[in-house]
């Protein structure tokens, strides 16, 4: 399974990103990621934004589970509660994006 994560927006506008392939992780870590993805409820592609939020973080999550591709975009207010543990995990791993050269 491959997961790509980009966090943008927020008050400072910092962009952070991280990508992983569970085939390249230790077995226990791979199981953790796969369980977080399975329990996230992110199974359909689409963009979901709050109509009233300002300075919210935006989360772009792409999941390739081998059977299909899911591209979901949410902000702090629209991320489903079931996906919050996955977002928390990905946020801890993400690093500031490099500026284009």
Residue, then its C-alpha position, 0 to 999 in steps of 0.5 A: x500500500x502506498x500513501x501520500x500526504x500533503x498538509x497545507x494552509x493554516x495560519x502560517x501556510x506551511x506545506x508539509x508532506x510525506x509519502x510511504x510504501x508499506x512494502x518498505x516498512x518494518x512489518x509492525x509499522x506496515x500493519x499499523x499504517x494499513x490498519x489506520x488506513x482501513x479504519x479511516x473510512x477514506x474509501x472514496x475520492x473527493x474534496x470536502x471543505x468547510x464553508x465557514x472555516x478560515x485558516x484551516x489546515x488542508x489535508x490531501x491524502x492519496x491511498x493506493x491499496x493495489x486495488x484502486x486509488x483514493x484521493x481525498x481532500x479535507x480540512x480540519x473541520x471536515x476530516x471524519x473522526x474515523x480518519x483523525x488517527x491516520x491524519x495524526x500519524x501522517x502529520x507526525x511523519x510529515x516534513x516541510x516541503x522543499x521549495x521548487x528549484 
